[in-house]
Amino acid sequence: MSKKLIILELTETNTSFITDNAFAAMKDLTDIRIQNNRISQLKRSMFPVYNRIQTFFFNDNTIENLPDDLFHEMPRLIRVGFENNRISYLTQNLFDGFYIRFQVLALRGNPIKCDCSLKWIANRNRHIHEKYVSGTCVNPKHLAGKEIFELSDTDFTYCQ
């Protein structure tokens, strides 16, 4: 692949694995869309450092976990999509620096656990007006079916 590539789209290619440094030399990439495949794991080392990536869509794969450093050194990132994967936890470290500037955060179709580990998102939700956020809590039971962008401090009063 060309190092000058701007948009990378792999849709329904049956891709199941991405090697370390697979896209690391592609510093001009602005859009990565690897969707409707069988990707189960992502690492920061797969992508270029100090890049121009704005769109990062990995919808309809089998991803369960997102490493905390995945969005580090992606200062232009504003659109992220992980719809219809197997992601259950969203860590504060993963979204530090990104959660305030994003425009799209698409997580619908994941079994998101909105337990005490997600309490951080309630404070950030106060600042996300005019942004698109999708994703629904599957548990705990009292939050099942609630959209993550609707979570507030009152939803976590049981947390220590």
C-alpha positions as CSV (number, residue, x, y, z in Angstrom):
1,M,0.0,0.0,0.0
2,S,1.1,3.5,-0.7
3,K,2.6,5.6,2.1
4,K,0.6,8.5,0.7
5,L,-2.8,6.8,1.2
6,I,-5.4,9.2,2.7
7,I,-8.4,6.9,3.0
8,L,-8.1,3.2,3.9
9,E,-11.3,1.2,3.6
10,L,-11.5,-2.6,4.0
11,T,-15.1,-3.6,4.1
12,E,-16.3,-7.2,4.0
13,T,-12.8,-8.5,3.2
14,N,-12.9,-11.3,5.8
15,T,-9.9,-9.7,7.5
16,S,-9.2,-11.2,10.9
17,F,-5.8,-9.8,11.9
18,I,-3.8,-6.7,11.6
19,T,0.0,-6.9,12.2
20,D,2.0,-4.5,14.3
21,N,3.1,-1.5,12.2
22,A,0.7,-2.5,9.4
23,F,-0.2,1.2,8.8
24,A,2.6,2.9,10.7
25,A,4.3,4.4,7.7
26,M,1.0,5.9,6.4
27,K,1.3,9.3,8.0
28,D,-1.1,11.0,5.6
29,L,-4.1,8.7,6.5
30,T,-7.2,10.7,7.5
31,D,-9.8,8.0,7.4
32,I,-9.5,4.4,8.5
33,R,-12.6,2.3,7.9
34,I,-12.1,-1.4,8.5
35,Q,-15.7,-2.7,8.8
36,N,-17.7,-5.9,8.5
37,N,-14.7,-8.1,9.1
38,R,-13.4,-10.4,11.9
39,I,-10.9,-8.1,13.6
40,S,-10.7,-9.1,17.3
41,Q,-7.8,-7.0,18.5
42,L,-6.3,-3.6,18.0
43,K,-3.0,-2.2,19.2
44,R,-1.7,1.4,19.1
45,S,1.4,0.1,17.3
46,M,-0.6,-0.8,14.2
47,F,-1.1,2.9,13.4
48,P,1.1,5.9,12.6
49,V,2.5,8.1,15.4
50,Y,1.7,11.8,15.1
51,N,-0.8,11.3,12.3
52,R,-3.7,13.0,10.6
53,I,-6.3,10.5,11.4
54,Q,-9.8,12.1,11.8
55,T,-12.0,9.1,11.3
56,F,-11.5,5.7,12.9
57,F,-14.3,3.2,12.2
58,F,-14.1,-0.5,13.1
59,N,-17.8,-1.3,13.1
60,D,-19.1,-4.8,12.8
61,N,-16.0,-6.7,13.9
62,T,-15.4,-8.9,17.0
63,I,-13.4,-6.5,19.1
64,E,-13.8,-7.1,22.9
65,N,-11.2,-4.7,24.4
66,L,-9.7,-1.4,23.4
67,P,-6.2,-0.6,24.7
68,D,-5.9,2.5,26.8
69,D,-3.3,4.0,24.5
70,L,-5.2,3.4,21.2
71,F,-6.0,7.1,20.6
72,H,-2.8,8.5,22.0
73,E,-0.9,10.8,19.5
74,M,-4.1,11.1,17.4
75,P,-4.7,14.9,17.9
76,R,-7.0,15.3,14.9
77,L,-9.3,12.3,15.8
78,I,-12.9,13.4,15.9
79,R,-15.0,10.4,14.7
80,V,-14.8,7.0,16.2
81,G,-17.0,4.0,15.5
82,F,-17.0,0.6,17.1
83,E,-20.6,-0.4,16.5
84,N,-21.6,-4.0,16.7
85,N,-18.5,-5.4,18.4
86,R,-18.2,-7.1,21.8
87,I,-16.9,-4.2,23.8
88,S,-18.1,-4.1,27.4
89,Y,-15.8,-1.7,29.2
90,L,-14.9,1.9,28.3
91,T,-11.9,3.2,30.3
92,Q,-11.2,6.8,31.2
93,N,-7.6,6.4,30.0
94,L,-8.7,5.4,26.6
95,F,-10.8,8.6,26.1
96,D,-8.6,11.1,27.9
97,G,-8.0,14.0,25.5
98,F,-10.5,12.6,23.0
99,Y,-13.8,12.7,24.8
100,I,-14.0,16.5,24.8
101,R,-13.1,17.1,21.2
102,F,-14.9,14.3,19.4
103,Q,-17.9,14.8,17.1
104,V,-19.0,11.2,16.7
105,L,-18.7,8.3,19.2
106,A,-20.6,5.3,17.8
107,L,-20.8,2.3,20.2
108,R,-24.3,0.9,19.5
109,G,-24.6,-2.8,19.5
110,N,-21.9,-3.5,22.2
111,P,-22.6,-5.1,25.6
112,I,-21.5,-2.0,27.6
113,K,-21.3,-2.5,31.3
114,C,-22.3,0.8,33.0
115,D,-21.0,-0.1,36.4
116,C,-18.8,2.1,38.8
117,S,-15.9,1.8,36.3
118,L,-17.9,4.0,33.9
119,K,-18.7,6.7,36.5
120,W,-16.1,9.1,34.9
121,I,-18.4,9.4,31.8
122,A,-21.2,11.1,33.8
123,N,-19.0,14.1,34.4
124,R,-17.9,14.3,30.8
125,N,-21.5,14.0,29.5
126,R,-22.2,17.6,30.7
127,H,-19.9,18.9,28.0
128,I,-21.1,16.9,24.9
129,H,-23.9,19.1,23.5
130,E,-24.3,18.9,19.8
131,K,-22.3,15.7,19.4
132,Y,-23.4,12.3,18.3
133,V,-23.0,9.5,20.9
134,S,-24.6,6.1,20.6
135,G,-24.3,3.1,22.9
136,T,-26.6,1.4,25.4
137,C,-25.9,0.0,28.8
138,V,-26.7,-3.7,29.2
139,N,-26.0,-3.8,33.0
140,P,-26.3,-3.3,35.9
141,K,-30.0,-4.1,35.8
142,H,-31.1,-0.6,36.9
143,L,-29.3,1.0,33.9
144,A,-30.0,-1.6,31.3
145,G,-31.3,0.1,28.1
146,K,-30.1,3.5,29.1
147,E,-28.0,5.4,26.5
148,I,-24.4,6.2,27.6
149,F,-24.8,9.8,26.7
150,E,-27.7,10.0,29.2
151,L,-25.7,8.8,32.2
152,S,-25.4,11.2,35.0
153,D,-23.9,11.4,38.6
154,T,-27.3,10.2,40.0
155,D,-26.8,6.9,38.1
156,F,-23.7,6.2,40.2
157,T,-24.7,7.1,43.7
158,Y,-24.2,3.5,44.8
159,C,-20.5,3.7,43.9
160,Q,-17.9,4.4,46.5
